[in-house]
Amino acid sequence: MTPAPGTVVLVGAACSVQFSGNRELRVRVASVDGRTNYPGWIWLTGYVLGPRGQAVDKRELYVQSAGLKVLQLPEVTVAAPGRRPRVPARK
């Protein structure tokens, strides 16, 4: 699976041993590099997400694409300056 930009994925042990245990990352994909790789591996550039879904770091990762898990995060509406963002109600 090659994730599209904007997709949020879980990068864990199934992607590479360096992300095992408590080293899993939630990453919002910015781009996937088209460089020639070993079969099944991709270069992924994205933003590591903190506990509330905010970007905390930009990373370039070399991972096994089959190990990526797509995550569904709640959408956050950006409010006008001085107003709090609103999280849409669940349907």
Phi and psi restraints in degrees (range 20) as a CNS / XPLOR table:
assign (resid 1 and name C) (resid 2 and name N)
       (resid 2 and name CA) (resid 2 and name C) 1.0 -108.1 20.0 2
assign (resid 2 and name N) (resid 2 and name CA)
       (resid 2 and name C) (resid 3 and name N) 1.0 113.1 20.0 2
assign (resid 2 and name C) (resid 3 and name N)
       (resid 3 and name CA) (resid 3 and name C) 1.0 -72.5 20.0 2
assign (resid 3 and name N) (resid 3 and name CA)
       (resid 3 and name C) (resid 4 and name N) 1.0 146.3 20.0 2
assign (resid 3 and name C) (resid 4 and name N)
       (resid 4 and name CA) (resid 4 and name C) 1.0 -83.3 20.0 2
assign (resid 4 and name N) (resid 4 and name CA)
       (resid 4 and name C) (resid 5 and name N) 1.0 153.6 20.0 2
assign (resid 4 and name C) (resid 5 and name N)
       (resid 5 and name CA) (resid 5 and name C) 1.0 -55.7 20.0 2
assign (resid 5 and name N) (resid 5 and name CA)
       (resid 5 and name C) (resid 6 and name N) 1.0 138.4 20.0 2
assign (resid 5 and name C) (resid 6 and name N)
       (resid 6 and name CA) (resid 6 and name C) 1.0 96.2 20.0 2
assign (resid 6 and name N) (resid 6 and name CA)
       (resid 6 and name C) (resid 7 and name N) 1.0 -16.9 20.0 2
assign (resid 6 and name C) (resid 7 and name N)
       (resid 7 and name CA) (resid 7 and name C) 1.0 -71.8 20.0 2
assign (resid 7 and name N) (resid 7 and name CA)
       (resid 7 and name C) (resid 8 and name N) 1.0 140.4 20.0 2
assign (resid 7 and name C) (resid 8 and name N)
       (resid 8 and name CA) (resid 8 and name C) 1.0 -101.6 20.0 2
assign (resid 8 and name N) (resid 8 and name CA)
       (resid 8 and name C) (resid 9 and name N) 1.0 125.7 20.0 2
assign (resid 8 and name C) (resid 9 and name N)
       (resid 9 and name CA) (resid 9 and name C) 1.0 -125.7 20.0 2
assign (resid 9 and name N) (resid 9 and name CA)
       (resid 9 and name C) (resid 10 and name N) 1.0 154.7 20.0 2
assign (resid 9 and name C) (resid 10 and name N)
       (resid 10 and name CA) (resid 10 and name C) 1.0 -97.9 20.0 2
assign (resid 10 and name N) (resid 10 and name CA)
       (resid 10 and name C) (resid 11 and name N) 1.0 122.6 20.0 2
assign (resid 10 and name C) (resid 11 and name N)
       (resid 11 and name CA) (resid 11 and name C) 1.0 -104.2 20.0 2
assign (resid 11 and name N) (resid 11 and name CA)
       (resid 11 and name C) (resid 12 and name N) 1.0 109.4 20.0 2
assign (resid 11 and name C) (resid 12 and name N)
       (resid 12 and name CA) (resid 12 and name C) 1.0 -131.5 20.0 2
assign (resid 12 and name N) (resid 12 and name CA)
       (resid 12 and name C) (resid 13 and name N) 1.0 -159.5 20.0 2
assign (resid 12 and name C) (resid 13 and name N)
       (resid 13 and name CA) (resid 13 and name C) 1.0 -60.6 20.0 2
assign (resid 13 and name N) (resid 13 and name CA)
       (resid 13 and name C) (resid 14 and name N) 1.0 -28.3 20.0 2
assign (resid 13 and name C) (resid 14 and name N)
       (resid 14 and name CA) (resid 14 and name C) 1.0 -69.2 20.0 2
assign (resid 14 and name N) (resid 14 and name CA)
       (resid 14 and name C) (resid 15 and name N) 1.0 -17.9 20.0 2
assign (resid 14 and name C) (resid 15 and name N)
       (resid 15 and name CA) (resid 15 and name C) 1.0 -89.5 20.0 2
assign (resid 15 and name N) (resid 15 and name CA)
       (resid 15 and name C) (resid 16 and name N) 1.0 -36.0 20.0 2
assign (resid 15 and name C) (resid 16 and name N)
       (resid 16 and name CA) (resid 16 and name C) 1.0 -175.2 20.0 2
assign (resid 16 and name N) (resid 16 and name CA)
       (resid 16 and name C) (resid 17 and name N) 1.0 146.2 20.0 2
assign (resid 16 and name C) (resid 17 and name N)
       (resid 17 and name CA) (resid 17 and name C) 1.0 -61.9 20.0 2
assign (resid 17 and name N) (resid 17 and name CA)
       (resid 17 and name C) (resid 18 and name N) 1.0 -23.0 20.0 2
assign (resid 17 and name C) (resid 18 and name N)
       (resid 18 and name CA) (resid 18 and name C) 1.0 -68.7 20.0 2
assign (resid 18 and name N) (resid 18 and name CA)
       (resid 18 and name C) (resid 19 and name N) 1.0 -12.6 20.0 2
assign (resid 18 and name C) (resid 19 and name N)
       (resid 19 and name CA) (resid 19 and name C) 1.0 -108.7 20.0 2
assign (resid 19 and name N) (resid 19 and name CA)
       (resid 19 and name C) (resid 20 and name N) 1.0 22.6 20.0 2
assign (resid 19 and name C) (resid 20 and name N)
       (resid 20 and name CA) (resid 20 and name C) 1.0 -81.0 20.0 2
assign (resid 20 and name N) (resid 20 and name CA)
       (resid 20 and name C) (resid 21 and name N) 1.0 166.0 20.0 2
assign (resid 20 and name C) (resid 21 and name N)
       (resid 21 and name CA) (resid 21 and name C) 1.0 64.7 20.0 2
assign (resid 21 and name N) (resid 21 and name CA)
       (resid 21 and name C) (resid 22 and name N) 1.0 -131.7 20.0 2
assign (resid 21 and name C) (resid 22 and name N)
       (resid 22 and name CA) (resid 22 and name C) 1.0 -87.3 20.0 2
assign (resid 22 and name N) (resid 22 and name CA)
       (resid 22 and name C) (resid 23 and name N) 1.0 18.1 20.0 2
assign (resid 22 and name C) (resid 23 and name N)
       (resid 23 and name CA) (resid 23 and name C) 1.0 -99.8 20.0 2
assign (resid 23 and name N) (resid 23 and name CA)
       (resid 23 and name C) (resid 24 and name N) 1.0 11.6 20.0 2
assign (resid 23 and name C) (resid 24 and name N)
       (resid 24 and name CA) (resid 24 and name C) 1.0 -62.8 20.0 2
assign (resid 24 and name N) (resid 24 and name CA)
       (resid 24 and name C) (resid 25 and name N) 1.0 149.4 20.0 2
assign (resid 24 and name C) (resid 25 and name N)
       (resid 25 and name CA) (resid 25 and name C) 1.0 -127.7 20.0 2
assign (resid 25 and name N) (resid 25 and name CA)
       (resid 25 and name C) (resid 26 and name N) 1.0 141.2 20.0 2
assign (resid 25 and name C) (resid 26 and name N)
       (resid 26 and name CA) (resid 26 and name C) 1.0 -96.8 20.0 2
assign (resid 26 and name N) (resid 26 and name CA)
       (resid 26 and name C) (resid 27 and name N) 1.0 124.7 20.0 2
assign (resid 26 and name C) (resid 27 and name N)
       (resid 27 and name CA) (resid 27 and name C) 1.0 -129.5 20.0 2
assign (resid 27 and name N) (resid 27 and name CA)
       (resid 27 and name C) (resid 28 and name N) 1.0 130.9 20.0 2
assign (resid 27 and name C) (resid 28 and name N)
       (resid 28 and name CA) (resid 28 and name C) 1.0 -91.6 20.0 2
assign (resid 28 and name N) (resid 28 and name CA)
       (resid 28 and name C) (resid 29 and name N) 1.0 117.3 20.0 2
assign (resid 28 and name C) (resid 29 and name N)
       (resid 29 and name CA) (resid 29 and name C) 1.0 -68.0 20.0 2
assign (resid 29 and name N) (resid 29 and name CA)
       (resid 29 and name C) (resid 30 and name N) 1.0 129.3 20.0 2
assign (resid 29 and name C) (resid 30 and name N)
       (resid 30 and name CA) (resid 30 and name C) 1.0 -98.7 20.0 2
assign (resid 30 and name N) (resid 30 and name CA)
       (resid 30 and name C) (resid 31 and name N) 1.0 -41.8 20.0 2
assign (resid 30 and name C) (resid 31 and name N)
       (resid 31 and name CA) (resid 31 and name C) 1.0 -162.5 20.0 2
assign (resid 31 and name N) (resid 31 and name CA)
       (resid 31 and name C) (resid 32 and name N) 1.0 159.5 20.0 2
assign (resid 31 and name C) (resid 32 and name N)
       (resid 32 and name CA) (resid 32 and name C) 1.0 -122.0 20.0 2
assign (resid 32 and name N) (resid 32 and name CA)
       (resid 32 and name C) (resid 33 and name N) 1.0 123.1 20.0 2
assign (resid 32 and name C) (resid 33 and name N)
       (resid 33 and name CA) (resid 33 and name C) 1.0 -73.8 20.0 2
assign (resid 33 and name N) (resid 33 and name CA)
       (resid 33 and name C) (resid 34 and name N) 1.0 142.6 20.0 2
assign (resid 33 and name C) (resid 34 and name N)
       (resid 34 and name CA) (resid 34 and name C) 1.0 -90.9 20.0 2
assign (resid 34 and name N) (resid 34 and name CA)
       (resid 34 and name C) (resid 35 and name N) 1.0 8.8 20.0 2
assign (resid 34 and name C) (resid 35 and name N)
       (resid 35 and name CA) (resid 35 and name C) 1.0 -57.9 20.0 2
assign (resid 35 and name N) (resid 35 and name CA)
       (resid 35 and name C) (resid 36 and name N) 1.0 150.1 20.0 2
assign (resid 35 and name C) (resid 36 and name N)
       (resid 36 and name CA) (resid 36 and name C) 1.0 -67.8 20.0 2
assign (resid 36 and name N) (resid 36 and name CA)
       (resid 36 and name C) (resid 37 and name N) 1.0 130.9 20.0 2
assign (resid 36 and name C) (resid 37 and name N)
       (resid 37 and name CA) (resid 37 and name C) 1.0 -127.9 20.0 2
assign (resid 37 and name N) (resid 37 and name CA)
       (resid 37 and name C) (resid 38 and name N) 1.0 177.9 20.0 2
assign (resid 37 and name C) (resid 38 and name N)
       (resid 38 and name CA) (resid 38 and name C) 1.0 -66.7 20.0 2
assign (resid 38 and name N) (resid 38 and name CA)
       (resid 38 and name C) (resid 39 and name N) 1.0 147.9 20.0 2
assign (resid 38 and name C) (resid 39 and name N)
       (resid 39 and name CA) (resid 39 and name C) 1.0 -54.4 20.0 2
assign (resid 39 and name N) (resid 39 and name CA)
       (resid 39 and name C) (resid 40 and name N) 1.0 129.3 20.0 2
assign (resid 39 and name C) (resid 40 and name N)
       (resid 40 and name CA) (resid 40 and name C) 1.0 88.8 20.0 2
assign (resid 40 and name N) (resid 40 and name CA)
       (resid 40 and name C) (resid 41 and name N) 1.0 -5.0 20.0 2
assign (resid 40 and name C) (resid 41 and name N)
       (resid 41 and name CA) (resid 41 and name C) 1.0 -108.8 20.0 2
assign (resid 41 and name N) (resid 41 and name CA)
       (resid 41 and name C) (resid 42 and name N) 1.0 144.2 20.0 2
assign (resid 41 and name C) (resid 42 and name N)
       (resid 42 and name CA) (resid 42 and name C) 1.0 -135.9 20.0 2
assign (resid 42 and name N) (resid 42 and name CA)
       (resid 42 and name C) (resid 43 and name N) 1.0 154.2 20.0 2
assign (resid 42 and name C) (resid 43 and name N)
       (resid 43 and name CA) (resid 43 and name C) 1.0 -93.7 20.0 2
assign (resid 43 and name N) (resid 43 and name CA)
       (resid 43 and name C) (resid 44 and name N) 1.0 123.6 20.0 2
assign (resid 43 and name C) (resid 44 and name N)
       (resid 44 and name CA) (resid 44 and name C) 1.0 -122.5 20.0 2
assign (resid 44 and name N) (resid 44 and name CA)
       (resid 44 and name C) (resid 45 and name N) 1.0 127.8 20.0 2
assign (resid 44 and name C) (resid 45 and name N)
       (resid 45 and name CA) (resid 45 and name C) 1.0 -109.5 20.0 2
assign (resid 45 and name N) (resid 45 and name CA)
       (resid 45 and name C) (resid 46 and name N) 1.0 132.1 20.0 2
assign (resid 45 and name C) (resid 46 and name N)
       (resid 46 and name CA) (resid 46 and name C) 1.0 -165.5 20.0 2
assign (resid 46 and name N) (resid 46 and name CA)
       (resid 46 and name C) (resid 47 and name N) 1.0 -179.9 20.0 2
assign (resid 46 and name C) (resid 47 and name N)
       (resid 47 and name CA) (resid 47 and name C) 1.0 -108.6 20.0 2
assign (resid 47 and name N) (resid 47 and name CA)
       (resid 47 and name C) (resid 48 and name N) 1.0 124.0 20.0 2
assign (resid 47 and name C) (resid 48 and name N)
       (resid 48 and name CA) (resid 48 and name C) 1.0 -70.7 20.0 2
assign (resid 48 and name N) (resid 48 and name CA)
       (resid 48 and name C) (resid 49 and name N) 1.0 132.5 20.0 2
assign (resid 48 and name C) (resid 49 and name N)
       (resid 49 and name CA) (resid 49 and name C) 1.0 -100.2 20.0 2
assign (resid 49 and name N) (resid 49 and name CA)
       (resid 49 and name C) (resid 50 and name N) 1.0 138.3 20.0 2
assign (resid 49 and name C) (resid 50 and name N)
       (resid 50 and name CA) (resid 50 and name C) 1.0 -80.9 20.0 2
assign (resid 50 and name N) (resid 50 and name CA)
       (resid 50 and name C) (resid 51 and name N) 1.0 -175.2 20.0 2
assign (resid 50 and name C) (resid 51 and name N)
       (resid 51 and name CA) (resid 51 and name C) 1.0 -59.6 20.0 2
assign (resid 51 and name N) (resid 51 and name CA)
       (resid 51 and name C) (resid 52 and name N) 1.0 -29.2 20.0 2
assign (resid 51 and name C) (resid 52 and name N)
       (resid 52 and name CA) (resid 52 and name C) 1.0 -101.1 20.0 2
assign (resid 52 and name N) (resid 52 and name CA)
       (resid 52 and name C) (resid 53 and name N) 1.0 13.1 20.0 2
assign (resid 52 and name C) (resid 53 and name N)
       (resid 53 and name CA) (resid 53 and name C) 1.0 87.2 20.0 2
assign (resid 53 and name N) (resid 53 and name CA)
       (resid 53 and name C) (resid 54 and name N) 1.0 6.0 20.0 2
assign (resid 53 and name C) (resid 54 and name N)
       (resid 54 and name CA) (resid 54 and name C) 1.0 -85.3 20.0 2
assign (resid 54 and name N) (resid 54 and name CA)
       (resid 54 and name C) (resid 55 and name N) 1.0 145.8 20.0 2
assign (resid 54 and name C) (resid 55 and name N)
       (resid 55 and name CA) (resid 55 and name C) 1.0 -71.1 20.0 2
assign (resid 55 and name N) (resid 55 and name CA)
       (resid 55 and name C) (resid 56 and name N) 1.0 128.5 20.0 2
assign (resid 55 and name C) (resid 56 and name N)
       (resid 56 and name CA) (resid 56 and name C) 1.0 -117.0 20.0 2
assign (resid 56 and name N) (resid 56 and name CA)
       (resid 56 and name C) (resid 57 and name N) 1.0 -16.0 20.0 2
assign (resid 56 and name C) (resid 57 and name N)
       (resid 57 and name CA) (resid 57 and name C) 1.0 -163.6 20.0 2
assign (resid 57 and name N) (resid 57 and name CA)
       (resid 57 and name C) (resid 58 and name N) 1.0 145.6 20.0 2
assign (resid 57 and name C) (resid 58 and name N)
       (resid 58 and name CA) (resid 58 and name C) 1.0 -101.7 20.0 2
assign (resid 58 and name N) (resid 58 and name CA)
       (resid 58 and name C) (resid 59 and name N) 1.0 132.4 20.0 2
assign (resid 58 and name C) (resid 59 and name N)
       (resid 59 and name CA) (resid 59 and name C) 1.0 -135.0 20.0 2
assign (resid 59 and name N) (resid 59 and name CA)
       (resid 59 and name C) (resid 60 and name N) 1.0 150.9 20.0 2
assign (resid 59 and name C) (resid 60 and name N)
       (resid 60 and name CA) (resid 60 and name C) 1.0 -112.9 20.0 2
assign (resid 60 and name N) (resid 60 and name CA)
       (resid 60 and name C) (resid 61 and name N) 1.0 122.4 20.0 2
assign (resid 60 and name C) (resid 61 and name N)
       (resid 61 and name CA) (resid 61 and name C) 1.0 -122.8 20.0 2
assign (resid 61 and name N) (resid 61 and name CA)
       (resid 61 and name C) (resid 62 and name N) 1.0 144.1 20.0 2
assign (resid 61 and name C) (resid 62 and name N)
       (resid 62 and name CA) (resid 62 and name C) 1.0 -111.1 20.0 2
assign (resid 62 and name N) (resid 62 and name CA)
       (resid 62 and name C) (resid 63 and name N) 1.0 108.4 20.0 2
assign (resid 62 and name C) (resid 63 and name N)
       (resid 63 and name CA) (resid 63 and name C) 1.0 -135.2 20.0 2
assign (resid 63 and name N) (resid 63 and name CA)
       (resid 63 and name C) (resid 64 and name N) 1.0 161.6 20.0 2
assign (resid 63 and name C) (resid 64 and name N)
       (resid 64 and name CA) (resid 64 and name C) 1.0 -80.9 20.0 2
assign (resid 64 and name N) (resid 64 and name CA)
       (resid 64 and name C) (resid 65 and name N) 1.0 119.4 20.0 2
assign (resid 64 and name C) (resid 65 and name N)
       (resid 65 and name CA) (resid 65 and name C) 1.0 -63.8 20.0 2
assign (resid 65 and name N) (resid 65 and name CA)
       (resid 65 and name C) (resid 66 and name N) 1.0 -31.5 20.0 2
assign (resid 65 and name C) (resid 66 and name N)
       (resid 66 and name CA) (resid 66 and name C) 1.0 -65.1 20.0 2
assign (resid 66 and name N) (resid 66 and name CA)
       (resid 66 and name C) (resid 67 and name N) 1.0 -22.4 20.0 2
assign (resid 66 and name C) (resid 67 and name N)
       (resid 67 and name CA) (resid 67 and name C) 1.0 -85.7 20.0 2
assign (resid 67 and name N) (resid 67 and name CA)
       (resid 67 and name C) (resid 68 and name N) 1.0 -8.5 20.0 2
assign (resid 67 and name C) (resid 68 and name N)
       (resid 68 and name CA) (resid 68 and name C) 1.0 -71.3 20.0 2
assign (resid 68 and name N) (resid 68 and name CA)
       (resid 68 and name C) (resid 69 and name N) 1.0 138.2 20.0 2
assign (resid 68 and name C) (resid 69 and name N)
       (resid 69 and name CA) (resid 69 and name C) 1.0 -117.0 20.0 2
assign (resid 69 and name N) (resid 69 and name CA)
       (resid 69 and name C) (resid 70 and name N) 1.0 123.8 20.0 2
assign (resid 69 and name C) (resid 70 and name N)
       (resid 70 and name CA) (resid 70 and name C) 1.0 -75.8 20.0 2
assign (resid 70 and name N) (resid 70 and name CA)
       (resid 70 and name C) (resid 71 and name N) 1.0 132.4 20.0 2
assign (resid 70 and name C) (resid 71 and name N)
       (resid 71 and name CA) (resid 71 and name C) 1.0 -109.2 20.0 2
assign (resid 71 and name N) (resid 71 and name CA)
       (resid 71 and name C) (resid 72 and name N) 1.0 146.8 20.0 2
assign (resid 71 and name C) (resid 72 and name N)
       (resid 72 and name CA) (resid 72 and name C) 1.0 -105.9 20.0 2
assign (resid 72 and name N) (resid 72 and name CA)
       (resid 72 and name C) (resid 73 and name N) 1.0 111.7 20.0 2
assign (resid 72 and name C) (resid 73 and name N)
       (resid 73 and name CA) (resid 73 and name C) 1.0 -103.4 20.0 2
assign (resid 73 and name N) (resid 73 and name CA)
       (resid 73 and name C) (resid 74 and name N) 1.0 149.8 20.0 2
assign (resid 73 and name C) (resid 74 and name N)
       (resid 74 and name CA) (resid 74 and name C) 1.0 -64.0 20.0 2
assign (resid 74 and name N) (resid 74 and name CA)
       (resid 74 and name C) (resid 75 and name N) 1.0 142.3 20.0 2
assign (resid 74 and name C) (resid 75 and name N)
       (resid 75 and name CA) (resid 75 and name C) 1.0 -75.6 20.0 2
assign (resid 75 and name N) (resid 75 and name CA)
       (resid 75 and name C) (resid 76 and name N) 1.0 143.2 20.0 2
assign (resid 75 and name C) (resid 76 and name N)
       (resid 76 and name CA) (resid 76 and name C) 1.0 -119.0 20.0 2
assign (resid 76 and name N) (resid 76 and name CA)
       (resid 76 and name C) (resid 77 and name N) 1.0 127.2 20.0 2
assign (resid 76 and name C) (resid 77 and name N)
       (resid 77 and name CA) (resid 77 and name C) 1.0 -88.3 20.0 2
assign (resid 77 and name N) (resid 77 and name CA)
       (resid 77 and name C) (resid 78 and name N) 1.0 131.6 20.0 2
assign (resid 77 and name C) (resid 78 and name N)
       (resid 78 and name CA) (resid 78 and name C) 1.0 -81.2 20.0 2
assign (resid 78 and name N) (resid 78 and name CA)
       (resid 78 and name C) (resid 79 and name N) 1.0 128.2 20.0 2
assign (resid 78 and name C) (resid 79 and name N)
       (resid 79 and name CA) (resid 79 and name C) 1.0 -92.2 20.0 2
assign (resid 79 and name N) (resid 79 and name CA)
       (resid 79 and name C) (resid 80 and name N) 1.0 165.7 20.0 2
assign (resid 79 and name C) (resid 80 and name N)
       (resid 80 and name CA) (resid 80 and name C) 1.0 -64.4 20.0 2
assign (resid 80 and name N) (resid 80 and name CA)
       (resid 80 and name C) (resid 81 and name N) 1.0 156.1 20.0 2
assign (resid 80 and name C) (resid 81 and name N)
       (resid 81 and name CA) (resid 81 and name C) 1.0 -52.7 20.0 2
assign (resid 81 and name N) (resid 81 and name CA)
       (resid 81 and name C) (resid 82 and name N) 1.0 135.2 20.0 2
assign (resid 81 and name C) (resid 82 and name N)
       (resid 82 and name CA) (resid 82 and name C) 1.0 87.1 20.0 2
assign (resid 82 and name N) (resid 82 and name CA)
       (resid 82 and name C) (resid 83 and name N) 1.0 -2.5 20.0 2
assign (resid 82 and name C) (resid 83 and name N)
       (resid 83 and name CA) (resid 83 and name C) 1.0 -116.6 20.0 2
assign (resid 83 and name N) (resid 83 and name CA)
       (resid 83 and name C) (resid 84 and name N) 1.0 152.7 20.0 2
assign (resid 83 and name C) (resid 84 and name N)
       (resid 84 and name CA) (resid 84 and name C) 1.0 -81.6 20.0 2
assign (resid 84 and name N) (resid 84 and name CA)
       (resid 84 and name C) (resid 85 and name N) 1.0 142.4 20.0 2
assign (resid 84 and name C) (resid 85 and name N)
       (resid 85 and name CA) (resid 85 and name C) 1.0 -65.3 20.0 2
assign (resid 85 and name N) (resid 85 and name CA)
       (resid 85 and name C) (resid 86 and name N) 1.0 151.9 20.0 2
assign (resid 85 and name C) (resid 86 and name N)
       (resid 86 and name CA) (resid 86 and name C) 1.0 -111.7 20.0 2
assign (resid 86 and name N) (resid 86 and name CA)
       (resid 86 and name C) (resid 87 and name N) 1.0 133.3 20.0 2
assign (resid 86 and name C) (resid 87 and name N)
       (resid 87 and name CA) (resid 87 and name C) 1.0 -94.7 20.0 2
assign (resid 87 and name N) (resid 87 and name CA)
       (resid 87 and name C) (resid 88 and name N) 1.0 123.4 20.0 2
assign (resid 87 and name C) (resid 88 and name N)
       (resid 88 and name CA) (resid 88 and name C) 1.0 -60.3 20.0 2
assign (resid 88 and name N) (resid 88 and name CA)
       (resid 88 and name C) (resid 89 and name N) 1.0 147.0 20.0 2
assign (resid 88 and name C) (resid 89 and name N)
       (resid 89 and name CA) (resid 89 and name C) 1.0 -69.8 20.0 2
assign (resid 89 and name N) (resid 89 and name CA)
       (resid 89 and name C) (resid 90 and name N) 1.0 147.6 20.0 2
assign (resid 89 and name C) (resid 90 and name N)
       (resid 90 and name CA) (resid 90 and name C) 1.0 -70.5 20.0 2
assign (resid 90 and name N) (resid 90 and name CA)
       (resid 90 and name C) (resid 91 and name N) 1.0 147.8 20.0 2
